[in-house]
Amino acid sequence: MPLITIDGLELDAQRSSTVLDAARYLGVEIPTLCHMDGLTPWGGCRLCVVEVGAGNRSRLVTSCTYPVEEGLKVRTNSQWVIKTRRMIVELMLGACSGSKELQDLAAKYRVESMRFKPRHDDCILCGRCVRMCAEQMMGAAIGFVGRGQNLKIDAPFSKPSPACRRCGGCMFVCPVCNLRCQGPDAPNEVCGRCGNMAPTCSDVFDDYMCYMGSAGNCGTCVRQDKKPAVAPEKVVSGGK
């Protein structure tokens, strides 16, 4: 079994597992949207990005599709990773600002405003419904149609497919079908009210600094005067 390191924690991972599998085994939280247990990993939403490698040779990869390998070093909440996730959430809100799940992610990663004009497409093209229909229901009644900005999910020739069983599985697995709490006419595009905060250690130290971060309960140690705690003498930097 390959020995890997995730946020400073060593693990003998299963050879056929992915970085996401290994992180979940350790209890490290990595957000996902397109990924779902029982469906083929796709890496389409890019929200599960992590930083692998060290120094100037590090890079971002999708943890749901990246296989573990001997000596792999993974950082799940470095400054680079957090900034990338914030941008991804902001882009998705531009397509589907009415989604409660996206609004919760925006609150968690402190996305307080949106620089893009909302389109209200009600679809982020995560492909969950397509894979559910093909892999679990054996119907393949829907799929991706078009390319680029014209890409969408539809039935063949935009007509009801005889392969559709009306099972509702596509709606059940959709991560953005449920509307935000304030309804479609909310006062602001970004709600910013619900959801547990993402680790904030990385804003100060460029990485996790204690086990509480991997447990999803990070509350960055700060002085009573609201100034950041003194950083340790040696801080690992991703070079970004």
Beta strands, then each sheet from edge to edge (+ up, - down):
strand 1: 3-6
strand 2: 9-12
strand 3: 49-52
strand 4: 59-62
strand 5: 73-75
strand 6: 143-145
strand 7: 152-154
sheet 1: 2+ 1- 5- 3+ 4-
sheet 2: 6+ 7-
end
